[in-house]
Amino acid sequence: MTIGLKYGKSEFDDAESHEKTYKMIDKFCEMFTERNGSIICREILGCDLTTAKERGLFGTVCKKCVRDAAEIVEELL
């Protein structure tokens, strides 16, 4: 969302901003995957969200993912 706010198009036909936004999102996903192995929660957690909650993974695995995401966005912006 932050990438879209910074680089997203402000006018309907602004193809250049649209393209730049998607390139930045692709880069974000690449960097996040390098750090966490995937961008899909179930794959990162190794289970569904209900099981992850029961195992207490939100406070560990998810917390790291949020931190990683914030660091990556900071690097990209």
ABEGO torsion letter per residue (X at the ends): XAAAAAABBABAABAAAAAAAAAAAAAAAAAAAAAAGBABAAAAAGBBAAAAAAAGAAAAAAAAAAAAAAAAAAAAX
